[in-house]
Amino acid sequence: MAMKLLAADYDGTLKLGEEVTSRDIEAIRKWRQKGNLFVIDTGRSMQSILAEVRKYDIPVDYFITNNGGMVFDAKQHELFSSYIDPLMSLDIMYLAKEIGNVVSYVSNDGYYRHRVIVDETLGEKRYPGLKPDLSEEELMASEKHAQFVISMATKKRSFTACGKNQLLFFLHGCCLCQQICCGYCSQGNIQGNRTGFPLQAYPDAERECIYHRRCG
């Protein structure tokens, strides 16, 4: 019998509400006992999703993180990366300081998240518990930015900013409106093309043997 692969989104799919059910974890274990693979496919960083996996003791073979921009094996070895163009990264950081109504922005280096506060008088809704750990100068000196998330003051401001910024960055990346935030990733690694990795890793696999479960 051919090995099969099941890829599942995390928030709103595997994790419903505030928990991952023991029934789902047991189903994943039985799936893997049959020689199949289980992949978590998420917009979270590796740092963030690994904390969740350890919390619920979820058995995972591969992680696709950052909306498809990074791939790791079960031991967190990096298998694939797609970073934002360095000049575009600088533009995004500059933009976050200029467009107004920005609470903070977060750079994801492919594994860890780094938050920079822009206007501390605005209430942080997206990352209230994430404390800054690097200076803005240190982030600007880095060339590893897999994803940016700009946290806005309101949903309306986020929607307006994302519409304008998509036009600015469409040649080198993508900008997505995420409720109260604007998210930026490298071009070609946003949301929809996530079955590409398992097909590359297992070229003999048939597409119908890859199951991708995602809400929405």
Secondary structure as GFF3:
##gff-version 3
##sequence-region A 1 216
A	DSSP	beta_strand	5	8	.	.	.	ID=ss1
A	DSSP	alpha_helix	22	33	.	.	.	ID=ss2
A	DSSP	beta_strand	37	41	.	.	.	ID=ss3
A	DSSP	alpha_helix	46	56	.	.	.	ID=ss4
A	DSSP	beta_strand	62	65	.	.	.	ID=ss5
A	DSSP	three_ten_helix	66	68	.	.	.	ID=ss6
A	DSSP	beta_strand	70	73	.	.	.	ID=ss7
A	DSSP	beta_strand	78	81	.	.	.	ID=ss8
A	DSSP	alpha_helix	86	98	.	.	.	ID=ss9
A	DSSP	beta_strand	102	108	.	.	.	ID=ss10
A	DSSP	beta_strand	113	117	.	.	.	ID=ss11
A	DSSP	alpha_helix	136	141	.	.	.	ID=ss12
A	DSSP	beta_strand	147	152	.	.	.	ID=ss13
A	DSSP	alpha_helix	155	169	.	.	.	ID=ss14
A	DSSP	beta_strand	173	178	.	.	.	ID=ss15
A	DSSP	beta_strand	181	186	.	.	.	ID=ss16
A	DSSP	alpha_helix	196	201	.	.	.	ID=ss17
A	DSSP	three_ten_helix	207	209	.	.	.	ID=ss18
A	DSSP	beta_strand	210	213	.	.	.	ID=ss19
###
